[in-house]
Amino acid sequence: MLDSPIEWLIVIAVILILFGSARRIPEFARNLGRATGEFKRGQMELQNEIKKAMSTTPTVEPKPIDYEKIATELGIDPSNKSREQLAAEIADKIKASNQ
């Protein structure tokens, strides 16, 4: 890109002309560094907010199944039966009605 010392001198001369004096170049570099740091901090904050939003998904507690109510609605007597027995009878009743 810049191979010869003459090209470097031209670039330095243009920079001096654009920024007015050699004293303003360090100030410009300092401000550029600060702006870059602020940009990176803002970018990190945004990434952290996105990660936080993605990781905190609301969990929905499933409703417990009221086997007695379902059994009663299907015409099954729920008295003196465990949940497992009711679930098996409900499944059998539904299978029989689908056939």
C-alpha positions in Angstrom: 0.0 0.0 0.0 2.5 2.6 1.2 5.8 1.4 0.0 8.1 4.4 -0.2 9.0 7.0 2.4 7.7 9.7 0.0 4.2 8.2 0.1 4.4 8.2 3.9 5.4 11.9 3.9 2.5 12.8 1.7 0.1 10.9 3.9 1.5 12.7 7.0 1.3 16.1 5.3 -2.3 15.5 4.3 -3.2 14.5 7.9 -1.4 17.6 9.2 -3.3 19.8 6.8 -6.7 18.2 7.7 -6.3 18.4 11.4 -4.4 21.7 11.5 -1.4 20.9 13.7 0.6 18.1 15.2 -1.0 18.9 18.6 -4.5 17.9 17.4 -3.5 14.5 16.1 -3.1 12.9 19.6 -6.3 14.5 20.7 -8.1 13.0 17.7 -6.5 9.6 18.4 -7.6 9.8 22.0 -11.2 10.7 21.1 -11.2 7.9 18.5 -10.1 5.5 21.2 -12.8 6.6 23.6 -15.5 6.4 20.9 -14.3 2.9 20.0 -14.4 1.9 23.7 -18.0 3.3 24.1 -19.1 1.4 21.0 -17.7 -1.9 22.3 -19.3 -1.3 25.7 -22.7 -0.6 24.1 -22.3 -3.7 21.9 -21.5 -5.9 25.0 -24.5 -4.5 26.9 -26.7 -5.3 24.0 -25.4 -8.8 23.7 -25.9 -9.3 27.4 -29.5 -8.1 27.3 -30.2 -10.4 24.4 -28.7 -13.4 26.2 -30.7 -12.5 29.3 -33.9 -12.2 27.4 -33.3 -15.5 25.6 -32.4 -17.4 28.8 -35.4 -16.2 30.9 -38.2 -18.0 29.2 -41.3 -18.1 31.3 -42.2 -21.6 32.4 -45.8 -22.6 32.5 -46.8 -25.1 35.2 -49.0 -27.8 33.8 -52.4 -28.2 35.4 -52.9 -31.4 37.2 -55.3 -33.7 35.5 -58.5 -34.3 37.4 -59.0 -38.0 36.6 -62.1 -38.2 38.8 -63.9 -35.5 36.9 -62.9 -37.0 33.5 -64.0 -40.5 34.6 -67.3 -39.2 35.9 -67.9 -37.3 32.5 -67.2 -40.6 30.7 -69.6 -42.6 32.9 -66.8 -44.4 34.9 -67.3 -44.7 38.7 -64.2 -43.1 40.3 -64.8 -44.3 43.8 -62.1 -46.4 45.5 -59.8 -46.3 42.5 -56.2 -44.9 42.2 -55.1 -42.4 39.7 -53.4 -45.1 37.7 -56.5 -47.2 37.6 -58.7 -44.2 36.6 -56.1 -43.3 33.9 -56.2 -46.9 32.5 -60.0 -47.0 32.5 -60.2 -43.6 30.8 -57.7 -44.7 28.1 -59.7 -47.9 27.6 -63.0 -46.0 27.3 -61.5 -43.6 24.8 -60.0 -46.4 22.7 -63.3 -48.2 22.6 -65.2 -45.1 21.5 -62.6 -44.5 18.7 -63.1 -47.9 17.2 
